Amino acid sequence: MKVLLVGSGGREHALAWKLAQSPDLTELHAAPGNPGIATIGDCHPVRADDAEGLLALSGSLGIDLVVVGPELPLVAGVADALRHAGIAVFGPGRAAAAIEGSKTFAKDVMRAAGVPTAATMAIARPPCVVKADGLAAGKGVVVCRTQAELDAGLAALATLPGPTVLEELLEGPEVSLFAICDGAEAVALAPARDYKRAYDGDEGPNTGGMGAVAPVPTLEAAEIETLLDLVHRPVLAELARRGTPFVGLLYAGLMLTDDGPRVLEFNCRFGDPETQSVLPLVEGDLLDVLAAAAAGDLAGRRIEQASGAAVTVVLVAESYPASGDRGSPIEGVDAAGSAGALVFHAGTALYGGSLVTNGGRILDVTCLGTDVAAARAAAYAAAAEISWPGARCRSDIAFDLVES
């Protein structure tokens, strides 16, 4: 099977790494890809949101399956253009991808499907959560416990296009639950937790993600299946009823409150950086499952999960998320790999044959362990091997899940 992977970040590098293990894979291509993906497959200079370019590339390469990584091309309708040309795609069309593209649309779907979620507030008053209605690269949510935080949050989100959404502030542990979907059925991957705040102790602004851990040890298999019945499957049924079936990865961001689970948000694609922790735990052929979902036939398929845990530490630019870093030489990636880490490229480039920084989140360092503590220790030891001027990371990723 010839596969085209769309995207250029750490999530796509992790997907490429896992798909390359499939016995059914004959060729792996990426558009545009990154230096890490280029060591696994062939990269092509086509933007992820260039539907015509992706269509032409798929045709010229004889692609059998396109796997779309980022949300922007999905919300823009890239999957529709490819499907209309007869190319199999893992990723929802524009109408179904609105589950992430519009918080208002997602609320409407959840109300119709009877899915528990945070209540919408008519008046802005603390405590509350202020959200951008549209896409904001993981930075469109502000938690406001005081009036000063609310004033600052409203001002920050006013700089983004589109309206804002006000919600009640929920309390409890958060979980990211991914489900591979074929339009009707859902198959769960290991539950994960990501860490979005920029600094230790969940301080500072939201980012695209500073680290992740999988699985979340407090969730058993039966509870995961219950969550699919409560959250994912009703949403799939409602979208199908509207004539816009969801084929792809439906990601529910959940808050496990004292009153039961509540949906914080839906995403229409693999999460980043959770994917970098979830996929190393997948046993078996991921490509086979993605292809089956794209064909609308997940019946009888399931994902086996390896024992142990995976922890991902994200190495970022000094001023991230305010700004990134470009052109700084990166040292120690090979040493981290020799220490047993999977190093996924998130914001890198090659300059004169040398690896350099090219973004805000630069590298994702993932390690496996017998439990969260072992995986966490290994990930931080490997991350310490990597350096460039101003490189930093949070020091407390997954610490809340280490058994005392």
C-alpha positions in Angstrom: 0.0 0.0 0.0 1.3 3.5 -0.9 0.5 6.0 1.8 0.7 9.8 1.7 1.0 11.4 5.1 -0.1 15.1 5.2 1.7 17.4 7.7 5.0 18.4 9.1 5.1 18.2 12.9 5.9 15.8 15.7 2.5 14.1 15.4 3.2 13.3 11.8 6.7 12.0 12.5 5.1 9.7 15.1 2.5 8.6 12.6 5.2 8.0 9.9 7.3 6.0 12.4 4.3 3.7 13.3 3.0 3.3 9.7 6.4 2.3 8.5 6.2 -0.8 10.7 3.2 -2.1 8.7 3.9 -5.2 6.5 1.4 -3.8 4.0 3.3 -0.5 3.4 5.2 -0.4 0.1 5.9 3.3 -0.1 5.6 6.1 2.5 5.3 9.7 1.3 4.8 13.0 3.2 3.7 16.5 2.3 5.5 18.5 3.3 7.1 16.3 6.0 10.2 17.3 8.1 13.8 16.1 8.5 12.8 13.3 10.8 10.1 12.0 8.5 12.6 12.2 5.6 14.6 9.4 7.3 11.6 7.1 7.0 9.9 8.1 3.7 10.0 10.6 0.8 9.0 14.2 1.5 7.5 16.5 -1.1 7.2 20.3 -1.0 3.4 20.5 -1.0 1.7 22.4 1.7 -0.7 20.5 4.0 -3.6 22.9 3.0 -2.9 22.8 -0.8 -5.8 20.5 -1.9 -5.0 20.8 -5.6 -1.3 20.1 -4.9 -2.1 17.1 -2.7 -4.5 15.8 -5.3 -1.9 16.1 -8.1 0.8 14.5 -5.9 -1.5 11.6 -5.0 -2.3 10.9 -8.6 1.3 11.0 -9.8 2.4 8.7 -7.0 -0.5 6.3 -7.3 -1.4 6.8 -3.6 -3.7 4.2 -2.0 -4.4 6.0 1.2 -4.0 9.6 2.4 -3.6 10.2 6.2 -4.2 13.8 7.1 -2.5 14.9 10.4 -3.3 18.6 11.1 -6.6 20.2 11.7 -6.3 23.2 9.4 -6.5 21.2 6.1 -9.3 19.0 7.5 -11.4 22.0 8.5 -10.6 23.6 5.1 -12.0 20.5 3.3 -8.9 18.8 1.9 -10.3 15.4 2.6 -13.4 16.2 0.5 -11.3 17.1 -2.5 -9.4 13.9 -2.3 -12.4 11.7 -1.8 -14.3 13.3 -4.7 -11.4 12.2 -6.8 -11.7 8.6 -5.6 -8.8 8.6 -3.2 -9.2 6.9 0.2 -8.6 9.3 3.1 -8.3 8.9 6.8 -9.7 12.2 8.0 -13.1 13.8 8.1 -14.6 16.1 5.5 -15.1 19.8 6.1 -18.7 19.4 7.5 -17.7 16.7 10.1 -14.4 18.5 10.9 -16.4 21.5 12.1 -16.6 19.5 15.4 -13.2 21.1 16.0 -13.5 24.1 13.7 -16.4 25.6 15.6 -17.0 25.3 19.4 -20.6 26.5 18.7 -21.2 23.7 16.2 -19.7 21.2 18.6 -22.0 22.3 21.4 -25.0 22.0 19.1 -24.0 18.4 18.1 -23.5 17.5 21.8 -26.8 18.9 22.8 -28.6 16.9 20.0 -26.6 13.8 20.9 -27.1 14.0 24.7 -23.4 14.2 25.4 -22.5 15.8 28.8 -20.4 18.9 28.4 -19.6 22.2 30.2 -22.6 24.5 30.4 -22.5 27.7 28.3 -22.6 31.0 30.1 -24.6 34.0 28.9 -22.6 36.5 31.0 -18.9 36.7 31.4 -18.1 36.4 35.1 -15.4 34.5 37.0 -14.9 31.6 37.5 -15.3 30.6 33.9 -13.5 29.5 30.7 -13.2 31.7 27.7 -12.6 29.9 24.3 -12.1 31.0 20.8 -14.9 29.6 18.7 -12.5 28.7 15.9 -9.1 27.1 15.5 -6.3 28.6 17.6 -3.4 26.0 17.5 -4.2 24.9 21.0 -3.9 28.4 22.4 -7.5 29.6 22.3 -8.6 28.7 25.8 -8.2 30.9 28.9 -9.1 29.7 32.4 -10.4 32.7 34.4 -10.7 32.4 38.2 -10.5 36.1 38.9 -11.9 39.2 37.2 -8.4 40.3 36.2 -7.8 37.0 34.5 -11.2 37.3 32.7 -10.4 40.8 31.5 -7.0 39.7 30.2 -8.5 36.6 28.6 -11.2 38.5 26.8 -8.6 41.0 25.5 -6.3 38.2 24.3 -9.0 36.3 22.5 -10.3 39.5 20.9 -7.2 39.5 18.8 -8.3 36.2 17.2 -10.9 36.1 14.3 -14.4 35.0 15.1 -16.5 35.0 18.3 -15.7 33.7 21.7 -17.5 31.1 23.8 -18.0 31.3 27.6 -18.3 28.1 29.6 -18.5 27.1 33.3 -15.2 26.2 34.9 -15.1 22.5 35.6 -12.7 20.8 38.1 -11.1 17.4 37.9 -8.4 15.5 36.1 -8.3 15.8 32.3 -8.0 12.9 29.8 -7.6 12.8 26.1 -9.4 9.8 24.5 -8.7 9.1 20.9 -11.1 6.9 18.8 -10.5 5.7 15.2 -13.8 6.0 13.5 -15.4 4.7 10.3 -18.5 6.9 10.3 -20.4 4.7 12.7 -18.1 2.6 14.9 -15.3 3.8 17.2 -12.2 1.9 18.3 -10.3 3.5 21.3 -6.6 4.0 21.7 -4.8 4.3 25.0 -6.1 7.2 27.1 -3.6 10.0 27.4 -3.0 13.3 29.3 -1.3 16.3 27.9 0.2 19.3 29.6 -0.7 22.5 27.9 0.6 25.3 30.2 4.0 26.7 29.4 5.6 26.3 32.8 5.9 23.9 35.7 2.9 23.6 38.0 0.5 24.4 35.1 1.5 28.0 35.2 1.7 30.4 32.3 -0.2 30.6 29.0 -1.6 27.7 27.1 0.6 26.2 24.4 0.3 23.6 21.7 1.4 21.1 24.3 4.5 20.7 26.5 4.3 16.9 27.1 2.1 13.9 27.4 1.7 10.5 29.1 -0.2 7.4 28.2 -2.0 5.5 29.4 -3.8 7.3 32.2 -3.6 4.5 34.8 -6.8 5.4 36.6 -8.9 4.3 33.6 -9.6 0.6 33.0 -10.7 -1.0 29.8 -14.3 -1.2 30.8 -14.4 2.5 31.7 -12.9 3.4 28.3 -15.6 1.5 26.6 -18.2 3.3 28.7 -16.8 6.6 27.6 -17.0 5.6 24.0 -20.7 4.8 24.5 -21.3 8.0 26.4 -19.3 10.4 24.2 -17.9 9.2 20.8 -20.7 6.9 19.5 -23.6 9.4 20.1 -21.6 12.1 18.3 -20.9 9.7 15.4 -24.6 8.9 15.2 -25.6 12.5 15.3 -23.1 13.5 12.6 -24.3 10.6 10.4 -27.9 11.6 11.0 -27.0 15.0 9.6 -25.5 13.4 6.5 -21.9 14.2 7.5 -20.4 11.0 8.8 -17.1 11.3 10.6 -14.3 9.1 9.2 -11.0 9.7 11.0 -9.7 10.3 14.5 -12.3 11.7 16.9 -10.5 13.1 19.9 -12.5 13.9 23.0 -10.9 16.2 25.6 -12.6 15.1 28.8 -12.8 16.4 32.4 -13.5 13.7 34.9 -15.6 15.7 37.4 -17.2 14.5 40.7 -20.5 14.5 38.7 -19.1 12.4 35.9 -17.2 12.9 32.7 -17.7 16.1 30.7 -16.5 17.0 27.3 -14.2 20.0 27.2 -13.7 20.0 23.5 -13.5 17.7 20.4 -10.7 17.6 17.9 -11.0 16.1 14.5 -7.5 14.6 14.3 -4.7 12.9 16.3 -3.7 15.1 19.3 -0.2 16.6 19.5 1.8 15.7 21.6 -0.4 12.9 22.9 0.1 10.9 19.7 3.8 10.7 20.4 3.0 8.8 23.6 0.0 6.8 22.4 1.4 5.3 19.2 4.4 3.7 20.8 2.0 1.6 22.9 0.0 0.4 19.9 0.7 -3.3 19.2 0.0 -4.6 15.7 -0.7 -3.0 12.4 -2.0 0.6 12.7 -2.1 1.0 8.9 -4.5 -1.8 8.5 -6.9 -0.2 11.0 -6.7 3.3 9.4 -7.3 1.8 6.0 -10.3 -0.1 7.3 -11.7 3.0 8.8 -11.2 5.0 5.6 -13.1 2.2 3.8 -16.0 2.4 6.3 -15.4 -1.1 7.7 -14.0 -1.3 11.3 -16.2 -4.2 12.2 -14.2 -6.8 14.2 -11.1 -4.7 14.5 -9.5 -3.5 17.7 -6.2 -2.0 18.9 -4.0 -4.0 21.3 -2.1 -1.9 23.8 1.4 -2.8 25.0 2.0 -3.0 28.8 3.8 -0.2 30.6 3.7 3.5 29.9 5.1 6.2 27.6 6.0 9.7 28.5 6.8 12.5 26.0 8.8 15.6 27.0 8.6 18.5 24.5 11.7 20.6 24.0 10.7 24.2 23.0 12.3 27.5 22.2 13.2 29.8 25.1 10.4 32.3 24.5 7.7 29.8 23.4 4.8 30.3 23.1 5.4 34.0 22.5 7.9 33.3 19.8 10.0 30.5 18.3 13.6 29.9 17.4 15.0 29.5 13.9 18.5 28.5 12.7 20.1 27.5 16.0 22.2 24.3 15.7 20.7 21.3 17.6 23.1 18.9 19.3 22.5 15.5 21.0 19.7 14.0 19.0 21.7 10.9 18.2 22.8 10.6 21.8 19.1 10.7 22.9 18.3 8.0 20.5 21.2 5.9 21.7 19.7 6.3 25.2 16.6 4.5 24.1 14.4 7.5 23.2 12.2 8.1 20.2 12.9 11.6 19.1 10.2 13.1 17.0 10.8 16.3 15.0 8.3 19.0 15.6 10.0 22.2 14.4 13.3 21.5 12.7 15.0 22.1 9.4 18.2 21.1 7.7 20.7 23.9 6.9 24.0 23.0 5.2 23.4 19.4 6.2 23.0 20.3 9.9 19.9 20.0 12.0 18.6 23.4 13.2 15.6 24.9 15.0 12.6 26.0 13.0 9.6 26.8 15.2 8.4 27.0 18.8 8.0 23.3 19.7 11.3 21.8 18.4 11.6 18.1 19.4 9.4 15.6 21.2 11.4 13.0 23.3 9.4 9.9 24.1 10.5 6.9 26.2 8.7 3.7 27.3 8.9 2.2 30.7 7.4 -0.5 32.9 5.3 2.2 34.6 4.9 6.0 34.4 7.8 6.7 36.8 10.2 4.6 34.7 9.1 6.1 31.4 9.3 9.6 32.9 12.8 9.1 34.2 14.0 7.7 30.9 12.4 10.6 28.9 14.0 13.3 31.0 17.4 11.5 30.9 17.2 11.4 27.1 16.0 15.0 26.8 19.0 16.1 28.8 21.2 14.9 26.0 19.7 17.5 23.5 20.6 21.1 23.5 20.6 24.4 21.5 20.9 27.9 22.9 17.8 28.6 25.0 16.3 25.2 24.8 13.9 24.4 27.7 11.2 22.0 28.8 8.8 21.6 31.7 10.3 19.5 34.5 7.0 18.1 35.8 5.4 16.2 32.9 3.5 13.1 34.2 4.7 13.8 37.7 1.0 13.8 38.8 0.6 10.2 37.7 3.7 8.8 39.5 2.6 6.6 42.3 4.0 7.8 45.6 
